[in-house]
Amino acid sequence: MAKTPNYTKTVQEMLSSFPIDTSALQDAFKSSAAMGERLTKVALEAAEKSTEISSGWTKSTLAKVGTLAKTKEEPADYAKAISDFAAASAETAAENLAAFAEVAKKVQMETVELLLAAGKEATEDATAAVKKATADVTAAAKKATETVKEAAATVKA
């Protein structure tokens, strides 16, 4: 009578022959964390510069309002003060909006540079990982095939 083969041992041997490399996941996490750190640095620098611009704009506007609020001798002086305030405010607004645009432009350029560098690095890492995985799986498949052949030979015997 034929003896029922023990497939448990065969399956365990096959599974143990397939390598599981967690270093790729660890490397991906480290790369992701480094990218997050660099992007955060860019964002914090932009926030700091934007805050400086806003603060300067506010101080300038408050100083102009102080001048505007002073008592005038003639009613026409009030109209002139308001006109001067509006002109100065428009000029200051244009200067500050241009400064904000420069900050945004710098952030955009730095972000694109970081993303392009990350994409290049990821492509290189992925290519290396695929080559390694292909080699590992090929070797594991050969070993698994040999194990199955041995098990089949045992069953026939």
Backbone as CSV, one residue per row, in Angstrom:
resi,resn,N_x,N_y,N_z,CA_x,CA_y,CA_z,C_x,C_y,C_z
1,MET,0.842,-1.176,0.000,0.000,0.000,0.000,0.890,1.243,0.000
2,ALA,0.437,2.304,-0.691,1.234,3.527,-0.811,1.158,4.329,0.478
3,LYS,2.271,4.869,0.824,2.368,5.683,2.042,2.039,7.141,1.684
4,THR,1.195,7.807,2.479,0.818,9.203,2.233,2.015,10.096,2.572
5,PRO,2.432,10.904,1.613,3.605,11.751,1.861,3.286,12.884,2.837
6,ASN,4.300,13.336,3.539,4.171,14.444,4.485,4.474,15.749,3.733
7,TYR,3.419,16.421,3.275,3.594,17.650,2.506,3.969,18.833,3.401
8,THR,3.727,18.732,4.681,4.035,19.834,5.590,5.507,20.176,5.534
9,LYS,6.341,19.163,5.616,7.783,19.391,5.596,8.204,19.978,4.256
10,THR,7.635,19.486,3.180,7.975,19.974,1.841,7.586,21.450,1.697
11,VAL,6.393,21.798,2.129,5.934,23.185,2.036,6.800,24.088,2.910
12,GLN,7.142,23.642,4.106,8.005,24.439,4.987,9.362,24.676,4.340
13,GLU,9.917,23.656,3.722,11.216,23.802,3.059,11.115,24.761,1.874
14,MET,10.025,24.664,1.135,9.841,25.567,-0.001,9.713,27.012,0.468
15,LEU,8.911,27.224,1.493,8.718,28.585,1.991,9.999,29.149,2.595
16,SER,10.753,28.308,3.274,11.994,28.800,3.877,13.046,29.109,2.823
17,SER,12.887,28.547,1.633,13.862,28.819,0.584,13.602,30.147,-0.113
18,PHE,12.406,30.732,0.072,12.124,32.049,-0.498,12.548,33.120,0.497
19,PRO,13.534,33.918,0.126,14.050,34.928,1.068,13.083,36.105,1.223
20,ILE,13.007,36.604,2.424,12.236,37.803,2.710,13.212,38.811,3.296
21,ASP,13.446,39.859,2.521,14.436,40.861,2.907,13.710,42.132,3.334
22,THR,13.758,42.430,4.619,13.074,43.628,5.124,13.931,44.876,5.018
23,SER,15.173,44.728,4.588,16.038,45.908,4.502,15.512,46.902,3.475
24,ALA,14.837,46.411,2.432,14.270,47.325,1.438,13.200,48.215,2.074
25,LEU,12.383,47.633,2.945,11.358,48.427,3.633,11.993,49.433,4.591
26,GLN,13.039,48.997,5.270,13.727,49.903,6.185,14.368,51.056,5.420
27,ASP,14.992,50.737,4.282,15.600,51.783,3.466,14.546,52.750,2.942
28,ALA,13.394,52.214,2.534,12.314,53.075,2.040,11.815,54.004,3.141
29,PHE,11.692,53.478,4.351,11.249,54.312,5.469,12.268,55.411,5.758
30,LYS,13.551,55.056,5.746,14.590,56.055,5.999,14.592,57.129,4.920
31,SER,14.446,56.709,3.668,14.399,57.674,2.569,13.200,58.596,2.703
32,SER,12.063,58.013,3.063,10.847,58.803,3.242,11.014,59.809,4.388
33,ALA,11.615,59.372,5.473,11.826,60.267,6.617,12.793,61.391,6.248
34,ALA,13.841,61.066,5.504,14.807,62.088,5.088,14.143,63.101,4.156
35,MET,13.303,62.611,3.250,12.593,63.495,2.330,11.651,64.409,3.114
36,GLY,10.945,63.849,4.074,10.061,64.649,4.916,10.821,65.726,5.666
37,GLU,12.001,65.381,6.153,12.821,66.353,6.880,13.242,67.500,5.956
38,ARG,13.669,67.166,4.735,14.106,68.212,3.798,12.936,69.104,3.380
39,LEU,11.782,68.499,3.126,10.611,69.293,2.746,10.139,70.177,3.900
40,THR,10.216,69.664,5.119,9.845,70.454,6.289,10.774,71.644,6.458
41,LYS,12.059,71.425,6.203,13.031,72.520,6.301,12.672,73.629,5.313
42,VAL,12.343,73.254,4.080,11.951,74.239,3.066,10.707,75.003,3.531
43,ALA,9.714,74.269,4.033,8.471,74.908,4.480,8.706,75.842,5.662
44,LEU,9.539,75.430,6.600,9.803,76.274,7.777,10.566,77.545,7.397
45,GLU,11.515,77.414,6.477,12.236,78.610,6.011,11.279,79.581,5.332
46,ALA,10.363,79.048,4.529,9.381,79.901,3.851,8.457,80.568,4.864
47,ALA,8.022,79.812,5.861,7.139,80.383,6.892,7.857,81.485,7.666
48,GLU,9.130,81.255,7.970,9.901,82.259,8.711,10.039,83.545,7.888
49,LYS,10.384,83.394,6.616,10.545,84.566,5.749,9.205,85.282,5.550
50,SER,8.133,84.530,5.388,6.800,85.134,5.223,6.389,85.897,6.475
51,THR,6.725,85.346,7.627,6.415,86.028,8.888,7.191,87.337,9.003
52,GLU,8.457,87.316,8.585,9.256,88.545,8.609,8.642,89.605,7.700
53,ILE,8.223,89.189,6.507,7.609,90.135,5.566,6.322,90.708,6.164
54,SER,5.472,89.840,6.702,4.203,90.287,7.301,4.433,91.237,8.465
55,SER,5.399,90.898,9.296,5.694,91.739,10.459,6.182,93.116,10.021
56,GLY,7.074,93.134,9.056,7.572,94.423,8.555,6.466,95.251,7.924
57,TRP,5.606,94.585,7.181,4.486,95.270,6.527,3.555,95.868,7.584
58,THR,3.275,95.101,8.626,2.393,95.578,9.701,3.006,96.776,10.419
59,LYS,4.304,96.704,10.746,4.971,97.822,11.432,4.939,99.080,10.571
60,SER,5.196,98.915,9.276,5.174,100.054,8.354,3.785,100.675,8.288
61,THR,2.775,99.827,8.192,1.395,100.326,8.102,0.997,101.039,9.390
62,LEU,1.360,100.466,10.530,1.016,101.110,11.808,1.704,102.466,11.957
63,ALA,2.933,102.563,11.490,3.628,103.859,11.558,2.914,104.889,10.683
64,LYS,2.443,104.469,9.520,1.733,105.384,8.618,0.374,105.785,9.192
65,VAL,-0.280,104.855,9.879,-1.570,105.176,10.507,-1.355,106.194,11.625
66,GLY,-0.238,106.076,12.338,0.071,107.054,13.390,0.203,108.450,12.816
67,THR,0.842,108.559,11.671,0.980,109.861,10.997,-0.385,110.358,10.519
68,LEU,-1.183,109.456,10.000,-2.511,109.795,9.499,-3.412,110.313,10.625
69,ALA,-3.243,109.767,11.822,-4.135,110.102,12.940,-3.807,111.441,13.608
70,LYS,-2.691,112.027,13.260,-2.324,113.320,13.888,-3.307,114.421,13.476
71,THR,-3.506,115.349,14.408,-4.417,116.472,14.182,-3.836,117.401,13.117
72,LYS,-4.706,117.840,12.213,-4.299,118.732,11.115,-4.928,120.111,11.319
73,GLU,-4.297,121.125,10.738,-4.802,122.494,10.855,-5.950,122.752,9.879
74,GLU,-5.785,122.302,8.667,-6.766,122.573,7.618,-7.462,121.280,7.196
75,PRO,-8.728,121.365,6.800,-9.438,120.181,6.304,-8.757,119.566,5.078
76,ALA,-8.147,120.360,4.249,-7.458,119.848,3.059,-6.257,118.992,3.453
77,ASP,-5.675,119.281,4.630,-4.532,118.499,5.109,-4.948,117.049,5.400
78,TYR,-6.199,116.876,5.845,-6.697,115.506,6.085,-6.794,114.724,4.764
79,ALA,-7.315,115.415,3.756,-7.432,114.774,2.440,-6.053,114.423,1.898
80,LYS,-5.086,115.311,2.071,-3.719,115.051,1.605,-3.113,113.886,2.388
81,ALA,-3.336,113.862,3.709,-2.788,112.780,4.539,-3.373,111.430,4.113
82,ILE,-4.679,111.397,3.837,-5.317,110.150,3.400,-4.782,109.734,2.031
83,SER,-4.619,110.696,1.154,-4.085,110.415,-0.178,-2.654,109.890,-0.089
84,ASP,-1.840,110.523,0.761,-0.456,110.070,0.956,-0.427,108.659,1.556
85,PHE,-1.318,108.412,2.525,-1.391,107.094,3.159,-1.772,106.019,2.134
86,ALA,-2.771,106.325,1.302,-3.214,105.357,0.294,-2.099,105.072,-0.708
87,ALA,-1.389,106.090,-1.152,-0.302,105.906,-2.118,0.839,105.091,-1.499
88,ALA,1.205,105.442,-0.278,2.282,104.716,0.397,1.877,103.270,0.672
89,SER,0.607,103.069,1.045,0.120,101.708,1.301,0.141,100.872,0.032
90,ALA,-0.247,101.463,-1.083,-0.227,100.741,-2.357,1.201,100.367,-2.740
91,GLU,2.125,101.289,-2.548,3.535,101.012,-2.859,4.087,99.908,-1.962
92,THR,3.781,100.005,-0.680,4.240,98.983,0.267,3.623,97.627,-0.051
93,ALA,2.357,97.632,-0.405,1.682,96.380,-0.754,2.357,95.733,-1.955
94,ALA,2.675,96.515,-2.969,3.334,95.978,-4.158,4.699,95.378,-3.802
95,GLU,5.447,96.088,-2.976,6.778,95.590,-2.564,6.652,94.277,-1.781
96,ASN,5.706,94.251,-0.847,5.559,93.065,-0.007,4.994,91.874,-0.786
97,LEU,4.076,92.126,-1.695,3.554,91.035,-2.517,4.645,90.467,-3.417
98,ALA,5.529,91.325,-3.906,6.671,90.848,-4.699,7.597,90.003,-3.828
99,ALA,7.778,90.404,-2.574,8.619,89.624,-1.654,7.983,88.267,-1.372
100,PHE,6.654,88.241,-1.181,5.962,86.957,-0.980,6.101,86.070,-2.223
101,ALA,6.014,86.686,-3.397,6.155,85.921,-4.645,7.549,85.307,-4.745
102,GLU,8.554,86.027,-4.316,9.931,85.484,-4.330,10.058,84.299,-3.380
103,VAL,9.433,84.402,-2.217,9.455,83.287,-1.263,8.776,82.068,-1.886
104,ALA,7.623,82.288,-2.494,6.890,81.177,-3.120,7.705,80.562,-4.258
105,LYS,8.355,81.401,-5.036,9.177,80.920,-6.147,10.334,80.068,-5.624
106,LYS,10.965,80.534,-4.567,12.087,79.780,-3.980,11.605,78.432,-3.454
107,VAL,10.467,78.428,-2.769,9.915,77.170,-2.237,9.604,76.213,-3.387
108,GLN,9.006,76.735,-4.431,8.664,75.891,-5.575,9.920,75.290,-6.204
109,MET,10.945,76.091,-6.402,12.179,75.592,-7.020,12.851,74.537,-6.140
110,GLU,12.937,74.796,-4.845,13.577,73.843,-3.938,12.782,72.542,-3.851
111,THR,11.462,72.647,-3.857,10.613,71.456,-3.794,10.782,70.603,-5.047
112,VAL,10.783,71.247,-6.198,10.963,70.507,-7.450,12.326,69.822,-7.467
113,GLU,13.363,70.527,-7.033,14.706,69.933,-6.978,14.725,68.704,-6.062
114,LEU,14.098,68.829,-4.900,14.054,67.700,-3.963,13.293,66.518,-4.555
115,LEU,12.163,66.788,-5.183,11.366,65.704,-5.754,12.074,65.033,-6.922
116,LEU,12.755,65.808,-7.753,13.512,65.212,-8.856,14.643,64.341,-8.332
117,ALA,15.344,64.829,-7.315,16.429,64.040,-6.731,15.882,62.767,-6.090
118,ALA,14.745,62.881,-5.417,14.135,61.704,-4.785,13.680,60.703,-5.840
119,GLY,13.130,61.203,-6.935,12.689,60.313,-8.011,13.854,59.566,-8.628
120,LYS,14.948,60.258,-8.838,16.142,59.622,-9.400,16.670,58.558,-8.441
121,GLU,16.734,58.912,-7.157,17.219,57.973,-6.141,16.295,56.761,-6.041
122,ALA,15.006,57.002,-6.080,14.037,55.903,-5.984,14.148,54.972,-7.183
123,THR,14.363,55.538,-8.356,14.518,54.710,-9.559,15.755,53.827,-9.451
124,GLU,16.844,54.411,-8.991,18.076,53.635,-8.836,17.887,52.532,-7.790
125,ASP,17.251,52.866,-6.677,17.008,51.878,-5.624,16.086,50.772,-6.116
126,ALA,15.052,51.155,-6.841,14.101,50.158,-7.341,14.768,49.219,-8.334
127,THR,15.610,49.759,-9.192,16.319,48.922,-10.162,17.219,47.920,-9.447
128,ALA,17.948,48.385,-8.465,18.824,47.487,-7.707,18.014,46.438,-6.957
129,ALA,16.892,46.847,-6.370,16.048,45.913,-5.615,15.445,44.855,-6.529
130,VAL,15.015,45.264,-7.725,14.426,44.305,-8.659,15.482,43.300,-9.113
131,LYS,16.677,43.772,-9.396,17.752,42.852,-9.803,18.042,41.851,-8.700
132,LYS,18.133,42.336,-7.462,18.414,41.444,-6.340,17.266,40.468,-6.120
133,ALA,16.056,40.967,-6.170,14.887,40.104,-5.962,14.797,39.038,-7.047
134,THR,15.094,39.428,-8.275,15.057,38.458,-9.374,16.067,37.351,-9.141
135,ALA,17.259,37.725,-8.751,18.291,36.726,-8.481,17.885,35.824,-7.316
136,ASP,17.354,36.428,-6.250,16.940,35.644,-5.077,15.795,34.693,-5.408
137,VAL,14.814,35.179,-6.147,13.658,34.341,-6.483,14.067,33.216,-7.426
138,THR,14.961,33.517,-8.361,15.440,32.477,-9.279,16.136,31.367,-8.504
139,ALA,17.004,31.767,-7.582,17.706,30.768,-6.777,16.720,29.989,-5.909
140,ALA,15.740,30.683,-5.329,14.758,30.014,-4.475,13.885,29.067,-5.297
141,ALA,13.526,29.484,-6.496,12.699,28.629,-7.346,13.450,27.351,-7.717
142,LYS,14.731,27.493,-8.013,15.541,26.305,-8.326,15.576,25.358,-7.131
143,LYS,15.779,25.927,-5.958,15.838,25.101,-4.748,14.484,24.441,-4.487
144,ALA,13.403,25.202,-4.672,12.065,24.645,-4.461,11.780,23.519,-5.453
145,THR,12.202,23.715,-6.699,12.003,22.670,-7.712,12.739,21.398,-7.321
146,GLU,13.950,21.577,-6.824,14.729,20.406,-6.386,14.044,19.714,-5.211
147,THR,13.497,20.500,-4.287,12.814,19.931,-3.130,11.569,19.157,-3.568
148,VAL,10.820,19.715,-4.525,9.617,19.035,-5.021,10.007,17.731,-5.728
149,LYS,11.073,17.772,-6.509,11.533,16.559,-7.201,11.936,15.481,-6.193
150,GLU,12.624,15.906,-5.136,13.037,14.955,-4.100,11.806,14.360,-3.414
151,ALA,10.807,15.212,-3.143,9.593,14.732,-2.490,8.844,13.756,-3.404
152,ALA,8.804,14.083,-4.692,8.131,13.192,-5.646,8.855,11.856,-5.752
153,ALA,10.172,11.909,-5.698,10.954,10.677,-5.749,10.698,9.831,-4.507
154,THR,10.529,10.512,-3.369,10.255,9.808,-2.112,8.891,9.144,-2.171
155,VAL,7.922,9.844,-2.753,6.547,9.305,-2.850,6.533,8.063,-3.743
156,LYS,7.270,8.072,-4.835,7.296,6.947,-5.771,7.981,5.742,-5.157
157,ALA,8.914,6.009,-4.270,9.682,4.892,-3.696,8.952,4.090,-2.675
